[in-house]
Amino acid sequence: MATSVTLPALGESVTEGTVTRWLKQPGDTVAVDEPLLEISTDKVDTEIPSPVAGTLLEIKVAEDETVEVGAELAVIGQEGESTGDGASGGQAAAEEAAPAAEEAPAEEAPAEEAPAEEAPAEEAAPAAEAPAEQAAPAAEEAPAASGNGAGGESTPVTLPALGESVTEGTVTRWLKQPGDTVAVDEPLLEISTDKVDTEIPSPVAGTLLEIKVAEDETVEVGAVLALVGAEGATPAAQQAPAQEAPAQEAPAREVPAREVPAQEAPPAAAPTPAATPAPGPVPQAPQTAGPQATATQAPPAPAAAPSGNGTPYVTPLVRKLAAEHGVDLSTVEGTGIGGRVRKQDVLAAAEAAKAAAAQPAPSAPTPVAQPAAAPETVEPSPLRGTTEKLTRMRKVIAKRVHESLQETAQLTTVIEIDITTLARLRDRVKADFAQREGVKLSFLPFFAKAAVEALKQHPKINASIDVEKGEVTYHDRENLVIAVDTEAGLLVPVVKDAGDLNIAGLARKIAEVAEKARTGKLTPDEITGGTFTLTNTGSRGALFDTPIFFQPQVAILGTGAVVKRPMVIDDPNLGETIAVRHMVYFALSYDHRLVDGADAARFLTTVKKRLEGGAFEADLGL
């Protein structure tokens, strides 16, 4: 029996997700838990694995399409199965054995279409040999909600819930095409939401039969992205090229009107695409394009994304593949949407490298050696002079930042802190700490510790304000958000209950969530529930900045670079003297609707005293 792959709930307030990339295509064999696709929500990017082993029969939601939680993404079944009834997992397989010419009018309101369906069905057998899989009367496939005639049941792949407030997602890249064999959890596609980009894996092993959502289409969470069927099953695009015209909302009832009348002249909606596999109508009318149109158009989609060099987001699968083949991703020209580097790009680069190594290339090394002798020469970025599509994540960041600035009264207070004592303590214990804890001891855990302790004393900074309700919520937990710079953009994972952690605990958790953010492994729970944000722009050399907090938080602390500077200090023996000190700027941006300047100054002063005191031995277990 075919299995439906749906968009799961991926967070407390996530209601939708966007398919960013299909890692499997209809016809591909998939194994259990093998990634089918990448999905993006407004909180996180993640892969959707296959719940069963089998063949990807049909993709219900195209790349860049956004669907709601619970929507059917794909259908996975066994080889030879039809796509069946998308969301139900394909109970139509049993019904396909019997001629469905009588059932078609029962499902379709206009009963007068039943005779018209039977006659062309008989004529179609000798007249149309191309769809060999449709040797049976075309009306037999009427009960199949997906309209796919793969000869068996299929599993729908749906857009899962990918975050607390994610309600839709956009398919950015199909990694598999109809007819491809997929394994369970093998990535089918990439999806982008207003939070993250991720891959959606196949829930079953089998063959990708049909892509339901084209690249750049946005669907709600729960929408069907594709259909996966039994291994070796024939993709829907090859079986019934004219079964798609009506809207996706009721595919089960539209099948009879779509499949058979495609060979007739009277029904004008279906014959047009049947007679001419027109790629044009699909983008012009995405709401009626249907799953079949997206499947037929999936292969040319990559060509629609020109150039896109540079360093766009790279999926974990592609990154792993590049590492296995020794391919430098910065040298690979991505052929995906927005310049994304695809699996095919990495494999092509690996083959090119092998070919270059097999034969001497005297002309190539010569010009390369010359720039190396001139260190002052600057290599321009490959993005220079190009235009690429704005990623969904960047769109979301832009929207949220602008909304936060428009709806809140943000201003920034800066304080200077002498952390010389702390720097000496860190230098003394960092080697043993790294050996004992398995992570490096940077200044950030100390900064985080001082901040969360100060939040307990200054609850206004760790609060949320609702002006419409006239309420202020003072949180009883310090859920520290850590801003992480990734290739995909700014991600904000959360260290829950940071106020209960010591230096070692903070160091481990910060390193853990930062690594997950950079590799696209964050879970919905790790990107929701933050109450206060810490951004360390000093790691890139900035002295200080004026960071912007995101609602419903009311403050964000920016930590600058630690630098040595000559400072006037008060020595107990020498009096006022000049000495080299480790200095750092802390900048607190806050919402003036709740927090006053004096509140901000008191909070920063508390942090300053804690850090300048440098008494962290107990937190380090010394």
Secondary structure, 3 states (H helix, E strand, C coil): CCEEEECCCCCCCCCEEEEEEECCCCCEEECCCCEEEEEECCCCEEEEECCCCEEEEEECCCCCCEEECCCEEEEEECECCCCCCCCCCCCHHHHHCCCCCCHHHHHCCCCCHHHHHHHHHHHHHHHCCCCHHHCCCHHHHCCCCCCCCCCCCEEEEECCCCCCCCEEEEEEEECCCCCCEECCCCEEEEEECCCCEEEEECCCCEEEEEECCCCCCEEECCCEEEEEEECCCCCHHHHCCCCCCCCCCCHHHHHHHHHHHHHCCCCCCCHHHHHCCCCCHHHHCHHHHHHHHHHHHCCCHHHHCCCCCCCCCCCHHHHHHHHHHCCCHHHCCCCCHHHCCCHHHHHHHHHHHHHHHHCCCCCCHHHHHHHHCCCCCCCCCCCCCCCCCCCHHHHHHHHHHHHHHHHCCEEEEEEEEECHHHHHHHHHHHHHHHHHHCCCCCCHHHHHHHHHHHHHHCHHHHEEEECCCCEEEECCCCCEEECEEECCEEECCEECCHHHCCHHHHHHHHHHHHHHHHHCCCCHHHHCCCCEEEECHHHHCCCCCCCCCCCCECEEEEECCCEEEEEEEEECCCEEEEEEEEEEEEEEEEECCCCCHHHHHHHHHHHHHHHHHCCCCCCCCC
